[in-house]
Amino acid sequence: MRQAHGQAYPAQIPLRAMIPQKIDNLLVASKSIATSYSAAAAYRVHSFEWSVGAAAGNTVDFVLDNKVLPYELVDNLPSQEPLLEELRKHLQAGGNPVMFPNTSIFNEDWDDWRPW
């Protein structure tokens, strides 16, 4: 059995990857989101696709309820985005995790991290 090159670490799907630059009222999901070549391998796995679909559906519901456009949830990043935080809570309340437990995209040392 061949070993994989390198290790895979937790990843998050940024909402900005689902929002087209020039279309205000559209979310892109599944394999069509904006991603780099190396990240595309992970995004093509079914669990990521399903997560993107759940995020897109919940985001559409959220923006319609709040009468905003999707880009308005992320247009002031990295400043705090109160509506984006509300969306995160909405996703989590529906049983959709928004990150791996005990991790952060800002981790610099993964030597001791174990997903199990």
Phi and psi in radians as a Rosetta constraint file:
Dihedral C 1 N 2 CA 2 C 2 CIRCULARHARMONIC -1.439 0.35
Dihedral N 2 CA 2 C 2 N 3 CIRCULARHARMONIC 2.533 0.35
Dihedral C 2 N 3 CA 3 C 3 CIRCULARHARMONIC -1.600 0.35
Dihedral N 3 CA 3 C 3 N 4 CIRCULARHARMONIC 2.556 0.35
Dihedral C 3 N 4 CA 4 C 4 CIRCULARHARMONIC -1.235 0.35
Dihedral N 4 CA 4 C 4 N 5 CIRCULARHARMONIC 2.641 0.35
Dihedral C 4 N 5 CA 5 C 5 CIRCULARHARMONIC -1.446 0.35
Dihedral N 5 CA 5 C 5 N 6 CIRCULARHARMONIC 2.155 0.35
Dihedral C 5 N 6 CA 6 C 6 CIRCULARHARMONIC 1.309 0.35
Dihedral N 6 CA 6 C 6 N 7 CIRCULARHARMONIC -3.115 0.35
Dihedral C 6 N 7 CA 7 C 7 CIRCULARHARMONIC -2.087 0.35
Dihedral N 7 CA 7 C 7 N 8 CIRCULARHARMONIC 2.678 0.35
Dihedral C 7 N 8 CA 8 C 8 CIRCULARHARMONIC -1.749 0.35
Dihedral N 8 CA 8 C 8 N 9 CIRCULARHARMONIC 2.402 0.35
Dihedral C 8 N 9 CA 9 C 9 CIRCULARHARMONIC -2.078 0.35
Dihedral N 9 CA 9 C 9 N 10 CIRCULARHARMONIC 2.892 0.35
Dihedral C 9 N 10 CA 10 C 10 CIRCULARHARMONIC -0.995 0.35
Dihedral N 10 CA 10 C 10 N 11 CIRCULARHARMONIC 2.582 0.35
Dihedral C 10 N 11 CA 11 C 11 CIRCULARHARMONIC -2.383 0.35
Dihedral N 11 CA 11 C 11 N 12 CIRCULARHARMONIC 2.686 0.35
Dihedral C 11 N 12 CA 12 C 12 CIRCULARHARMONIC -2.068 0.35
Dihedral N 12 CA 12 C 12 N 13 CIRCULARHARMONIC 2.654 0.35
Dihedral C 12 N 13 CA 13 C 13 CIRCULARHARMONIC -1.734 0.35
Dihedral N 13 CA 13 C 13 N 14 CIRCULARHARMONIC 1.903 0.35
Dihedral C 13 N 14 CA 14 C 14 CIRCULARHARMONIC -1.236 0.35
Dihedral N 14 CA 14 C 14 N 15 CIRCULARHARMONIC 2.409 0.35
Dihedral C 14 N 15 CA 15 C 15 CIRCULARHARMONIC -1.002 0.35
Dihedral N 15 CA 15 C 15 N 16 CIRCULARHARMONIC -0.584 0.35
Dihedral C 15 N 16 CA 16 C 16 CIRCULARHARMONIC -1.051 0.35
Dihedral N 16 CA 16 C 16 N 17 CIRCULARHARMONIC -0.439 0.35
Dihedral C 16 N 17 CA 17 C 17 CIRCULARHARMONIC -1.206 0.35
Dihedral N 17 CA 17 C 17 N 18 CIRCULARHARMONIC -0.280 0.35
Dihedral C 17 N 18 CA 18 C 18 CIRCULARHARMONIC -1.782 0.35
Dihedral N 18 CA 18 C 18 N 19 CIRCULARHARMONIC -0.054 0.35
Dihedral C 18 N 19 CA 19 C 19 CIRCULARHARMONIC -1.915 0.35
Dihedral N 19 CA 19 C 19 N 20 CIRCULARHARMONIC 1.981 0.35
Dihedral C 19 N 20 CA 20 C 20 CIRCULARHARMONIC -1.097 0.35
Dihedral N 20 CA 20 C 20 N 21 CIRCULARHARMONIC 2.617 0.35
Dihedral C 20 N 21 CA 21 C 21 CIRCULARHARMONIC -1.234 0.35
Dihedral N 21 CA 21 C 21 N 22 CIRCULARHARMONIC -0.544 0.35
Dihedral C 21 N 22 CA 22 C 22 CIRCULARHARMONIC -2.074 0.35
Dihedral N 22 CA 22 C 22 N 23 CIRCULARHARMONIC 0.215 0.35
Dihedral C 22 N 23 CA 23 C 23 CIRCULARHARMONIC -2.235 0.35
Dihedral N 23 CA 23 C 23 N 24 CIRCULARHARMONIC 2.001 0.35
Dihedral C 23 N 24 CA 24 C 24 CIRCULARHARMONIC -1.296 0.35
Dihedral N 24 CA 24 C 24 N 25 CIRCULARHARMONIC -0.516 0.35
Dihedral C 24 N 25 CA 25 C 25 CIRCULARHARMONIC -2.031 0.35
Dihedral N 25 CA 25 C 25 N 26 CIRCULARHARMONIC 0.752 0.35
Dihedral C 25 N 26 CA 26 C 26 CIRCULARHARMONIC -2.430 0.35
Dihedral N 26 CA 26 C 26 N 27 CIRCULARHARMONIC 2.444 0.35
Dihedral C 26 N 27 CA 27 C 27 CIRCULARHARMONIC -2.080 0.35
Dihedral N 27 CA 27 C 27 N 28 CIRCULARHARMONIC 2.399 0.35
Dihedral C 27 N 28 CA 28 C 28 CIRCULARHARMONIC -1.781 0.35
Dihedral N 28 CA 28 C 28 N 29 CIRCULARHARMONIC 2.405 0.35
Dihedral C 28 N 29 CA 29 C 29 CIRCULARHARMONIC -2.328 0.35
Dihedral N 29 CA 29 C 29 N 30 CIRCULARHARMONIC -3.106 0.35
Dihedral C 29 N 30 CA 30 C 30 CIRCULARHARMONIC 1.109 0.35
Dihedral N 30 CA 30 C 30 N 31 CIRCULARHARMONIC -2.417 0.35
Dihedral C 30 N 31 CA 31 C 31 CIRCULARHARMONIC -1.372 0.35
Dihedral N 31 CA 31 C 31 N 32 CIRCULARHARMONIC -0.049 0.35
Dihedral C 31 N 32 CA 32 C 32 CIRCULARHARMONIC -1.606 0.35
Dihedral N 32 CA 32 C 32 N 33 CIRCULARHARMONIC -0.003 0.35
Dihedral C 32 N 33 CA 33 C 33 CIRCULARHARMONIC -1.199 0.35
Dihedral N 33 CA 33 C 33 N 34 CIRCULARHARMONIC 2.803 0.35
Dihedral C 33 N 34 CA 34 C 34 CIRCULARHARMONIC -1.311 0.35
Dihedral N 34 CA 34 C 34 N 35 CIRCULARHARMONIC 2.151 0.35
Dihedral C 34 N 35 CA 35 C 35 CIRCULARHARMONIC -2.731 0.35
Dihedral N 35 CA 35 C 35 N 36 CIRCULARHARMONIC 2.796 0.35
Dihedral C 35 N 36 CA 36 C 36 CIRCULARHARMONIC -1.345 0.35
Dihedral N 36 CA 36 C 36 N 37 CIRCULARHARMONIC 2.924 0.35
Dihedral C 36 N 37 CA 37 C 37 CIRCULARHARMONIC -1.039 0.35
Dihedral N 37 CA 37 C 37 N 38 CIRCULARHARMONIC -0.787 0.35
Dihedral C 37 N 38 CA 38 C 38 CIRCULARHARMONIC -1.221 0.35
Dihedral N 38 CA 38 C 38 N 39 CIRCULARHARMONIC -0.606 0.35
Dihedral C 38 N 39 CA 39 C 39 CIRCULARHARMONIC -1.305 0.35
Dihedral N 39 CA 39 C 39 N 40 CIRCULARHARMONIC -0.414 0.35
Dihedral C 39 N 40 CA 40 C 40 CIRCULARHARMONIC -1.050 0.35
Dihedral N 40 CA 40 C 40 N 41 CIRCULARHARMONIC -0.553 0.35
Dihedral C 40 N 41 CA 41 C 41 CIRCULARHARMONIC -1.062 0.35
Dihedral N 41 CA 41 C 41 N 42 CIRCULARHARMONIC -0.729 0.35
Dihedral C 41 N 42 CA 42 C 42 CIRCULARHARMONIC -1.270 0.35
Dihedral N 42 CA 42 C 42 N 43 CIRCULARHARMONIC -0.673 0.35
Dihedral C 42 N 43 CA 43 C 43 CIRCULARHARMONIC -1.209 0.35
Dihedral N 43 CA 43 C 43 N 44 CIRCULARHARMONIC -0.286 0.35
Dihedral C 43 N 44 CA 44 C 44 CIRCULARHARMONIC -1.486 0.35
Dihedral N 44 CA 44 C 44 N 45 CIRCULARHARMONIC -0.126 0.35
Dihedral C 44 N 45 CA 45 C 45 CIRCULARHARMONIC -1.293 0.35
Dihedral N 45 CA 45 C 45 N 46 CIRCULARHARMONIC 2.463 0.35
Dihedral C 45 N 46 CA 46 C 46 CIRCULARHARMONIC -0.956 0.35
Dihedral N 46 CA 46 C 46 N 47 CIRCULARHARMONIC -0.703 0.35
Dihedral C 46 N 47 CA 47 C 47 CIRCULARHARMONIC -1.088 0.35
Dihedral N 47 CA 47 C 47 N 48 CIRCULARHARMONIC -0.635 0.35
Dihedral C 47 N 48 CA 48 C 48 CIRCULARHARMONIC -1.208 0.35
Dihedral N 48 CA 48 C 48 N 49 CIRCULARHARMONIC -0.741 0.35
Dihedral C 48 N 49 CA 49 C 49 CIRCULARHARMONIC -1.030 0.35
Dihedral N 49 CA 49 C 49 N 50 CIRCULARHARMONIC -0.773 0.35
Dihedral C 49 N 50 CA 50 C 50 CIRCULARHARMONIC -1.143 0.35
Dihedral N 50 CA 50 C 50 N 51 CIRCULARHARMONIC -0.672 0.35
Dihedral C 50 N 51 CA 51 C 51 CIRCULARHARMONIC -1.123 0.35
Dihedral N 51 CA 51 C 51 N 52 CIRCULARHARMONIC -0.718 0.35
Dihedral C 51 N 52 CA 52 C 52 CIRCULARHARMONIC -1.119 0.35
Dihedral N 52 CA 52 C 52 N 53 CIRCULARHARMONIC -0.724 0.35
Dihedral C 52 N 53 CA 53 C 53 CIRCULARHARMONIC -1.101 0.35
Dihedral N 53 CA 53 C 53 N 54 CIRCULARHARMONIC -0.759 0.35
Dihedral C 53 N 54 CA 54 C 54 CIRCULARHARMONIC -1.112 0.35
Dihedral N 54 CA 54 C 54 N 55 CIRCULARHARMONIC -0.725 0.35
Dihedral C 54 N 55 CA 55 C 55 CIRCULARHARMONIC -1.120 0.35
Dihedral N 55 CA 55 C 55 N 56 CIRCULARHARMONIC -0.739 0.35
Dihedral C 55 N 56 CA 56 C 56 CIRCULARHARMONIC -1.111 0.35
Dihedral N 56 CA 56 C 56 N 57 CIRCULARHARMONIC -0.841 0.35
Dihedral C 56 N 57 CA 57 C 57 CIRCULARHARMONIC -1.074 0.35
Dihedral N 57 CA 57 C 57 N 58 CIRCULARHARMONIC -0.781 0.35
Dihedral C 57 N 58 CA 58 C 58 CIRCULARHARMONIC -1.165 0.35
Dihedral N 58 CA 58 C 58 N 59 CIRCULARHARMONIC -0.641 0.35
Dihedral C 58 N 59 CA 59 C 59 CIRCULARHARMONIC -1.157 0.35
Dihedral N 59 CA 59 C 59 N 60 CIRCULARHARMONIC -0.732 0.35
Dihedral C 59 N 60 CA 60 C 60 CIRCULARHARMONIC -1.038 0.35
Dihedral N 60 CA 60 C 60 N 61 CIRCULARHARMONIC -0.825 0.35
Dihedral C 60 N 61 CA 61 C 61 CIRCULARHARMONIC -1.015 0.35
Dihedral N 61 CA 61 C 61 N 62 CIRCULARHARMONIC -0.782 0.35
Dihedral C 61 N 62 CA 62 C 62 CIRCULARHARMONIC -1.138 0.35
Dihedral N 62 CA 62 C 62 N 63 CIRCULARHARMONIC -0.823 0.35
Dihedral C 62 N 63 CA 63 C 63 CIRCULARHARMONIC -1.200 0.35
Dihedral N 63 CA 63 C 63 N 64 CIRCULARHARMONIC -0.593 0.35
Dihedral C 63 N 64 CA 64 C 64 CIRCULARHARMONIC -1.165 0.35
Dihedral N 64 CA 64 C 64 N 65 CIRCULARHARMONIC -0.747 0.35
Dihedral C 64 N 65 CA 65 C 65 CIRCULARHARMONIC -1.099 0.35
Dihedral N 65 CA 65 C 65 N 66 CIRCULARHARMONIC -0.608 0.35
Dihedral C 65 N 66 CA 66 C 66 CIRCULARHARMONIC -1.695 0.35
Dihedral N 66 CA 66 C 66 N 67 CIRCULARHARMONIC 0.026 0.35
Dihedral C 66 N 67 CA 67 C 67 CIRCULARHARMONIC 0.931 0.35
Dihedral N 67 CA 67 C 67 N 68 CIRCULARHARMONIC 0.834 0.35
Dihedral C 67 N 68 CA 68 C 68 CIRCULARHARMONIC -2.259 0.35
Dihedral N 68 CA 68 C 68 N 69 CIRCULARHARMONIC 2.909 0.35
Dihedral C 68 N 69 CA 69 C 69 CIRCULARHARMONIC -1.675 0.35
Dihedral N 69 CA 69 C 69 N 70 CIRCULARHARMONIC 2.662 0.35
Dihedral C 69 N 70 CA 70 C 70 CIRCULARHARMONIC -0.919 0.35
Dihedral N 70 CA 70 C 70 N 71 CIRCULARHARMONIC -0.727 0.35
Dihedral C 70 N 71 CA 71 C 71 CIRCULARHARMONIC -1.107 0.35
Dihedral N 71 CA 71 C 71 N 72 CIRCULARHARMONIC -0.405 0.35
Dihedral C 71 N 72 CA 72 C 72 CIRCULARHARMONIC -1.208 0.35
Dihedral N 72 CA 72 C 72 N 73 CIRCULARHARMONIC -0.262 0.35
Dihedral C 72 N 73 CA 73 C 73 CIRCULARHARMONIC -1.340 0.35
Dihedral N 73 CA 73 C 73 N 74 CIRCULARHARMONIC -0.349 0.35
Dihedral C 73 N 74 CA 74 C 74 CIRCULARHARMONIC -2.278 0.35
Dihedral N 74 CA 74 C 74 N 75 CIRCULARHARMONIC 0.175 0.35
Dihedral C 74 N 75 CA 75 C 75 CIRCULARHARMONIC -1.311 0.35
Dihedral N 75 CA 75 C 75 N 76 CIRCULARHARMONIC -0.209 0.35
Dihedral C 75 N 76 CA 76 C 76 CIRCULARHARMONIC -1.998 0.35
Dihedral N 76 CA 76 C 76 N 77 CIRCULARHARMONIC 0.208 0.35
Dihedral C 76 N 77 CA 77 C 77 CIRCULARHARMONIC -1.089 0.35
Dihedral N 77 CA 77 C 77 N 78 CIRCULARHARMONIC 2.500 0.35
Dihedral C 77 N 78 CA 78 C 78 CIRCULARHARMONIC -1.524 0.35
Dihedral N 78 CA 78 C 78 N 79 CIRCULARHARMONIC 0.115 0.35
Dihedral C 78 N 79 CA 79 C 79 CIRCULARHARMONIC -1.117 0.35
Dihedral N 79 CA 79 C 79 N 80 CIRCULARHARMONIC 2.787 0.35
Dihedral C 79 N 80 CA 80 C 80 CIRCULARHARMONIC -1.095 0.35
Dihedral N 80 CA 80 C 80 N 81 CIRCULARHARMONIC 2.399 0.35
Dihedral C 80 N 81 CA 81 C 81 CIRCULARHARMONIC -2.087 0.35
Dihedral N 81 CA 81 C 81 N 82 CIRCULARHARMONIC 1.680 0.35
Dihedral C 81 N 82 CA 82 C 82 CIRCULARHARMONIC -1.007 0.35
Dihedral N 82 CA 82 C 82 N 83 CIRCULARHARMONIC -0.687 0.35
Dihedral C 82 N 83 CA 83 C 83 CIRCULARHARMONIC -1.198 0.35
Dihedral N 83 CA 83 C 83 N 84 CIRCULARHARMONIC -0.585 0.35
Dihedral C 83 N 84 CA 84 C 84 CIRCULARHARMONIC -1.138 0.35
Dihedral N 84 CA 84 C 84 N 85 CIRCULARHARMONIC -0.688 0.35
Dihedral C 84 N 85 CA 85 C 85 CIRCULARHARMONIC -1.127 0.35
Dihedral N 85 CA 85 C 85 N 86 CIRCULARHARMONIC -0.691 0.35
Dihedral C 85 N 86 CA 86 C 86 CIRCULARHARMONIC -1.086 0.35
Dihedral N 86 CA 86 C 86 N 87 CIRCULARHARMONIC -0.709 0.35
Dihedral C 86 N 87 CA 87 C 87 CIRCULARHARMONIC -1.090 0.35
Dihedral N 87 CA 87 C 87 N 88 CIRCULARHARMONIC -0.748 0.35
Dihedral C 87 N 88 CA 88 C 88 CIRCULARHARMONIC -1.000 0.35
Dihedral N 88 CA 88 C 88 N 89 CIRCULARHARMONIC -0.792 0.35
Dihedral C 88 N 89 CA 89 C 89 CIRCULARHARMONIC -1.105 0.35
Dihedral N 89 CA 89 C 89 N 90 CIRCULARHARMONIC -0.691 0.35
Dihedral C 89 N 90 CA 90 C 90 CIRCULARHARMONIC -1.077 0.35
Dihedral N 90 CA 90 C 90 N 91 CIRCULARHARMONIC -0.770 0.35
Dihedral C 90 N 91 CA 91 C 91 CIRCULARHARMONIC -1.087 0.35
Dihedral N 91 CA 91 C 91 N 92 CIRCULARHARMONIC -0.822 0.35
Dihedral C 91 N 92 CA 92 C 92 CIRCULARHARMONIC -1.145 0.35
Dihedral N 92 CA 92 C 92 N 93 CIRCULARHARMONIC -0.653 0.35
Dihedral C 92 N 93 CA 93 C 93 CIRCULARHARMONIC -1.111 0.35
Dihedral N 93 CA 93 C 93 N 94 CIRCULARHARMONIC -0.480 0.35
Dihedral C 93 N 94 CA 94 C 94 CIRCULARHARMONIC -1.534 0.35
Dihedral N 94 CA 94 C 94 N 95 CIRCULARHARMONIC 0.125 0.35
Dihedral C 94 N 95 CA 95 C 95 CIRCULARHARMONIC 1.473 0.35
Dihedral N 95 CA 95 C 95 N 96 CIRCULARHARMONIC 0.283 0.35
Dihedral C 95 N 96 CA 96 C 96 CIRCULARHARMONIC -1.807 0.35
Dihedral N 96 CA 96 C 96 N 97 CIRCULARHARMONIC 1.889 0.35
Dihedral C 96 N 97 CA 97 C 97 CIRCULARHARMONIC -1.163 0.35
Dihedral N 97 CA 97 C 97 N 98 CIRCULARHARMONIC 2.573 0.35
Dihedral C 97 N 98 CA 98 C 98 CIRCULARHARMONIC -1.902 0.35
Dihedral N 98 CA 98 C 98 N 99 CIRCULARHARMONIC -0.088 0.35
Dihedral C 98 N 99 CA 99 C 99 CIRCULARHARMONIC -2.834 0.35
Dihedral N 99 CA 99 C 99 N 100 CIRCULARHARMONIC 2.838 0.35
Dihedral C 99 N 100 CA 100 C 100 CIRCULARHARMONIC -1.230 0.35
Dihedral N 100 CA 100 C 100 N 101 CIRCULARHARMONIC 2.510 0.35
Dihedral C 100 N 101 CA 101 C 101 CIRCULARHARMONIC -1.059 0.35
Dihedral N 101 CA 101 C 101 N 102 CIRCULARHARMONIC 2.468 0.35
Dihedral C 101 N 102 CA 102 C 102 CIRCULARHARMONIC 1.019 0.35
Dihedral N 102 CA 102 C 102 N 103 CIRCULARHARMONIC 0.596 0.35
Dihedral C 102 N 103 CA 103 C 103 CIRCULARHARMONIC -2.337 0.35
Dihedral N 103 CA 103 C 103 N 104 CIRCULARHARMONIC 2.929 0.35
Dihedral C 103 N 104 CA 104 C 104 CIRCULARHARMONIC -2.608 0.35
Dihedral N 104 CA 104 C 104 N 105 CIRCULARHARMONIC 2.582 0.35
Dihedral C 104 N 105 CA 105 C 105 CIRCULARHARMONIC -1.177 0.35
Dihedral N 105 CA 105 C 105 N 106 CIRCULARHARMONIC -0.176 0.35
Dihedral C 105 N 106 CA 106 C 106 CIRCULARHARMONIC -1.697 0.35
Dihedral N 106 CA 106 C 106 N 107 CIRCULARHARMONIC 0.066 0.35
Dihedral C 106 N 107 CA 107 C 107 CIRCULARHARMONIC -1.002 0.35
Dihedral N 107 CA 107 C 107 N 108 CIRCULARHARMONIC 2.372 0.35
Dihedral C 107 N 108 CA 108 C 108 CIRCULARHARMONIC -1.878 0.35
Dihedral N 108 CA 108 C 108 N 109 CIRCULARHARMONIC -0.322 0.35
Dihedral C 108 N 109 CA 109 C 109 CIRCULARHARMONIC -2.247 0.35
Dihedral N 109 CA 109 C 109 N 110 CIRCULARHARMONIC 1.993 0.35
Dihedral C 109 N 110 CA 110 C 110 CIRCULARHARMONIC -1.844 0.35
Dihedral N 110 CA 110 C 110 N 111 CIRCULARHARMONIC 0.113 0.35
Dihedral C 110 N 111 CA 111 C 111 CIRCULARHARMONIC -0.983 0.35
Dihedral N 111 CA 111 C 111 N 112 CIRCULARHARMONIC -0.667 0.35
Dihedral C 111 N 112 CA 112 C 112 CIRCULARHARMONIC -1.664 0.35
Dihedral N 112 CA 112 C 112 N 113 CIRCULARHARMONIC -0.003 0.35
Dihedral C 112 N 113 CA 113 C 113 CIRCULARHARMONIC -1.370 0.35
Dihedral N 113 CA 113 C 113 N 114 CIRCULARHARMONIC 2.343 0.35
Dihedral C 113 N 114 CA 114 C 114 CIRCULARHARMONIC -2.367 0.35
Dihedral N 114 CA 114 C 114 N 115 CIRCULARHARMONIC 2.296 0.35
Dihedral C 114 N 115 CA 115 C 115 CIRCULARHARMONIC -1.326 0.35
Dihedral N 115 CA 115 C 115 N 116 CIRCULARHARMONIC -0.135 0.35
